[in-house]
Amino acid sequence: MPQITVDYSRTIEPAFDRDAFARALHEATVEIAAAKPEACKTHFRPSEHTVYGYEDPAQARHAVVHVTFGLLAGRTEETKAKLTETTLELLRKHIGGEGITLHASAEVRDLDPSYRKFDR
């Protein structure tokens, strides 16, 4: 914990500094949500095909990024909101590019009480 997943349109891959974003996101998660640095894990999932509204997907003028946090229960709504707001700021900073409209979002959800993990 936390489990962080970043779904994004592959069209922004050249403009998305994923390593720097993950590092900054982990630092923010430690500061805001009291996570341990070694517990922060981020999984990036590029989407081959993203469709926005009625746009012809071949035009690729829009890109989507959505960040999902899975945290153990107990964080306040204020903490969750600060984490998502900070995430959006970091996305602005770490995704460049001109000519593409970026649609970015983030959410924090509580992990189910059945959540278990192991390290080896």
N, C-alpha and C positions, 0 to 999 in steps of 0.2 A: 504494500500500500504506500503511496497511492498508485493506482493503475491509471495511466494517461494514454489516451488514444487520439491520434490526429489523423482525421480523414481529410484528404485534399485532392483537388483536381490536378492531374499530372501535368497539365499545361503550364502550371506555375513552377514546376520543379526547378528549372534553371534559376529562377529568381528567389527561391525559398532556401535560406540558410538554415537548414534543419538542425545541424549540430549546435550552432550558436543559439538558436531558439530553444532547443531542449535544455541547454545549460542554464540559460536565463530563466526558463520556466521552472526548472528544478529549484533554483535559488529562491525564486518567488514563492514556490510551494512550501519550502522549508520555513521561510520568514512568515508567510501569511497563515498557513494551515498547521504549523508546528509539526511538519513531517520530518523524518530523518533523511539526510542526503542519500544514504545508501538504499533507502526504501523507494526512492523516486525512479520510476521506470516509464519510458515513453515509447510507444509503438506507432510508427508512421505507416499509414495505409494510403498509397496513391490510388486514385480512381482513373481507370483508362478512359472512361466515358462519363462526362457530366453534361446534363441538359439543364438549361436555365430558361424558365418561362416558355415563350414560343420561339426562342432563338434557334436558328439552324445550328446544331452542335458543331458542324464543320467550321463555322465562323470563329468559334472559341474566343468570344469577346468577354465571357464571364467565367470566373473561377470561384469555387466554393472551398472553404476550409471550415471544419467543425472540430473542436477540441472537447473531449469528454473526460472528466475526472471521475474516478471511482475512489471514494474515501470512506474510511470507517466512520460510522455514525458518530455524531456528537459535535460537529462543527455548527456554529451559529449561522443563521441566514446571512448575517452581515459578513462573516468570514467567507462564505461561499460566493457572495456577490463581489467582494473585493478580489477574490481569486479569479473570477471570470473577467472582471474589468481589466485586471492586470494582464491576463492572457491576451485579450484583444489588443491592448497597447503593445505587447511583445510581438504579436503577429504583424501589426503595422510596421514595426521596426525591422523585422527580419524577412519580410516579403517585399521585394522590390518589383519593378516592372512597370512599364507604361503601356497604355492601350488596352488593358484588361481590367474590367470591373471586378473587384474582389468582394465576395460576400463571406464574411467571417462571423463565426458564432462560437460560443463556449457554454458548457454547462457542468455543474457539479452534482453528482448523485451519490447517495449513500449506498455503500456495498450492502448486499443482503447479509443478514446475520449468519447465513450458512457459509460465507466466504472463509476459505482456508488457504494456506500457502505453505510451501517449504522451500528451503534453499539447500543447495549442496555444493 
